[in-house]
Every structure is written in C-alpha cells, then in structure tokens.
Amino acid sequence: MPSEVFVQINGLTEIVAAVFLLTGTFTKLVCVFLSAHLFGIAISAGGDMGMRDAVLAMIGIALLFSPKDPWSVDEWSRRAR
C-alpha cells in the first residue's frame, strides 16, 4: 500500500474516532484505540512530535478513567434501558 493511501486512511480513522468522542459514543473503546494508536506514533516518531503524541495518548487514558458525561450518547442509551 502506498504511504499516501496509508496516511489518508489514518486521517479518516482519526476523524471518525474524533466524532465518536465528540458525541460521546463508544467513548471508552475509542479512548483505548486512540491511546494505543498515539503511543505507537510517539514511539516511532520520537522528538517533539513523539512527545506531543505521547501527551495526547495520556489525555486519552485520562478520558478512559473519567466518569460518563450525562449528555453523552452512551449515557442516554444507558438511561433508556
């Protein structure tokens, strides 16, 4: 696969994950996925860019352990049951 296609697929995946985080859908699962993804980038990139991605991954882990927001889709679906 050409590297340009790989970067485009990566960008699309991150946009979809960001929409899930913004709406509060599958928040915990998306946080695990994005944190692992960003730690992988941080390790391979190194330097300033690696540090930025490592910090973003840590923010994702913090979101993983944060309580659910009452306005999120996850919480609305839980209350509807």
RAQUI-V281228 format. One record per residue. N is the residue number from 1. RES is the residue in three letters. SS is DSSP state (2 for helix, 1 for strand, 0 for the rest). BURIAL is 1 if it has 24 or more other ideal C-beta (glycine too) atoms within 12 Angstrom, else 0. D_FIRST is the distance of its C-alpha to the first C-alpha in Angstrom with 2 decimals. Layout:
# RAQUI-V281228
{{N | RES | SS | BURIAL | D_FIRST} {N | RES | SS | BURIAL | D_FIRST}}
This chain:
# RAQUI-V281228
{{1 | MET | 0 | 0 | 0.00} {2 | PRO | 0 | 0 | 3.81} {3 | SER | 2 | 0 | 6.40} {4 | GLU | 2 | 0 | 8.38} {5 | VAL | 2 | 0 | 6.77} {6 | PHE | 2 | 0 | 6.82} {7 | VAL | 2 | 0 | 10.32} {8 | GLN | 2 | 0 | 11.36} {9 | ILE | 2 | 0 | 10.81} {10 | ASN | 2 | 0 | 12.60} {11 | GLY | 2 | 0 | 15.28} {12 | LEU | 2 | 0 | 15.90} {13 | THR | 2 | 0 | 16.33} {14 | GLU | 2 | 0 | 18.74} {15 | ILE | 2 | 0 | 20.63} {16 | VAL | 2 | 0 | 21.20} {17 | ALA | 2 | 1 | 22.35} {18 | ALA | 2 | 0 | 24.61} {19 | VAL | 2 | 0 | 26.18} {20 | PHE | 2 | 1 | 26.91} {21 | LEU | 2 | 1 | 28.55} {22 | LEU | 2 | 0 | 30.46} {23 | THR | 2 | 0 | 31.91} {24 | GLY | 0 | 1 | 32.50} {25 | THR | 0 | 1 | 30.60} {26 | PHE | 0 | 0 | 29.29} {27 | THR | 2 | 1 | 30.04} {28 | LYS | 2 | 1 | 30.28} {29 | LEU | 2 | 0 | 27.09} {30 | VAL | 2 | 1 | 25.10} {31 | CYS | 2 | 1 | 26.80} {32 | VAL | 2 | 0 | 25.78} {33 | PHE | 2 | 1 | 22.10} {34 | LEU | 2 | 1 | 22.05} {35 | SER | 2 | 1 | 24.20} {36 | ALA | 2 | 0 | 22.05} {37 | HIS | 2 | 1 | 18.93} {38 | LEU | 2 | 1 | 20.99} {39 | PHE | 2 | 1 | 22.56} {40 | GLY | 2 | 0 | 19.22} {41 | ILE | 2 | 1 | 18.43} {42 | ALA | 2 | 1 | 22.05} {43 | ILE | 2 | 0 | 21.96} {44 | SER | 2 | 0 | 18.91} {45 | ALA | 2 | 0 | 20.05} {46 | GLY | 0 | 0 | 23.77} {47 | GLY | 2 | 0 | 26.42} {48 | ASP | 2 | 0 | 27.40} {49 | MET | 2 | 0 | 24.04} {50 | GLY | 2 | 0 | 23.91} {51 | MET | 2 | 0 | 27.49} {52 | ARG | 2 | 0 | 26.83} {53 | ASP | 2 | 1 | 24.08} {54 | ALA | 2 | 1 | 26.40} {55 | VAL | 2 | 0 | 29.19} {56 | LEU | 2 | 1 | 27.16} {57 | ALA | 2 | 1 | 26.28} {58 | MET | 2 | 0 | 30.02} {59 | ILE | 2 | 0 | 30.88} {60 | GLY | 2 | 1 | 28.68} {61 | ILE | 2 | 0 | 30.67} {62 | ALA | 2 | 0 | 33.86} {63 | LEU | 2 | 1 | 32.93} {64 | LEU | 2 | 0 | 32.32} {65 | PHE | 0 | 0 | 35.94} {66 | SER | 0 | 0 | 37.51} {67 | PRO | 0 | 0 | 39.62} {68 | LYS | 0 | 0 | 38.53} {69 | ASP | 0 | 0 | 39.44} {70 | PRO | 0 | 0 | 42.03} {71 | TRP | 0 | 0 | 40.22} {72 | SER | 0 | 1 | 36.83} {73 | VAL | 2 | 0 | 35.66} {74 | ASP | 2 | 1 | 35.60} {75 | GLU | 2 | 0 | 39.25} {76 | TRP | 2 | 0 | 40.31} {77 | SER | 2 | 0 | 38.91} {78 | ARG | 2 | 0 | 40.70} {79 | ARG | 2 | 0 | 43.95} {80 | ALA | 2 | 0 | 43.73} {81 | ARG | 0 | 0 | 43.91}}
